[in-house]
């Protein structure tokens, strides 16, 4: 029976003859096999490679099979990996103990190959079905982003973390303007295409760790952890502009191509009160969104909390369009950050658990390792050296996010996507956006830390 994909099996058994037999039978069935002699080696192996299923001997020197199983299930990296126990013993108490510790099945030695393979396929299918169900339970069926329940869960976790770390957090609500007219004029299939394009735009524009979700028909929300009001307004305005320029092409039943253009109204709120929940923040953001829709649509409105409550315990909110916000007030409400141009210092410091001195050392190393990446990318693009473009862009994307250079991360991410999609025609345009950003970041580090 052919496997749908290449699965990696970890065999943990101190008997070399059993290892050889298992490796022969499993390899013949299409599995990739790694063998370990003891539980300690197995635990170490799982730190460096992905494993789809574990065959674990019950009796081994050092860590026993049951002790190894307990360690496997106690670690987040391996807890969900299915484990099938192998043993010549028929001790029912040990079998029960293994199942209670999380083993998925038990096979007696000497094993029958076709029976073992059938049980392995069942265990792997069960794992994949469970993962699929968990994904469906948390994902919006149409857009593939977080559904309402998942958005609330993840945002509540982010709020709790922000409170503990003393960081700011912003929640924004989005509503597609006149979306009903899209469905009425072009049909629900066209409406679905618009929703898909809209959600993909959110993925592209917002940061990788921002929490996005579909919370209603044409209503979406974003939770932006560790973000100042000013930066949140800029991000939402950037998205508003993206949607304004978006063109969704549809083909009607009579093969006529039509372009649909939409706009979006956005309301956002900065979480300034430790007692505010995601429900309360969304209500405040929704109030700002309602104001935006009542006053012309296609705009970002900020709900600035002037006081948490009035005498009747009602939350008091002042609504302001982003164009009306005083930059001085914004800076007072923002997280106070060291002035590294192009770098969100607070994001970078939080990535090293608040150690500012360590983060500055990392910035020096970042400069030394990557300040020539712009020249290297330009040369690789000109020479059509795709492998080098991919390597530089992918590496720079990762480290830019780690040091809080979020604008650099976004433009490098766009280039990385273009490389993966083999869109060479976009390389020069994207590099023209990336080059000034990497120069800005590097000059900021050089100015602040006096590196050479």
SULFENGI-V220634 format. One record per helix or strand of 3 or more residues. SS is the DSSP state (hx for helix, st for strand). FROM is the first residue (numbers start at 1). TO is the last residue. If there is no record, write none. Layout:
ss & from & to
SS & FROM & TO
SS & FROM & TO
//
This chain:
ss & from & to
st & 8 & 12
hx & 16 & 28
st & 32 & 36
hx & 39 & 45
st & 53 & 57
hx & 65 & 74
st & 82 & 87
hx & 92 & 101
st & 105 & 108
hx & 113 & 138
hx & 148 & 165
st & 169 & 176
hx & 179 & 186
hx & 188 & 205
st & 211 & 214
st & 219 & 225
hx & 229 & 245
st & 248 & 251
st & 257 & 260
st & 264 & 270
hx & 278 & 294
st & 300 & 307
st & 316 & 321
hx & 322 & 324
hx & 327 & 333
hx & 345 & 351
hx & 356 & 370
hx & 373 & 382
hx & 386 & 402
hx & 406 & 420
hx & 424 & 449
//
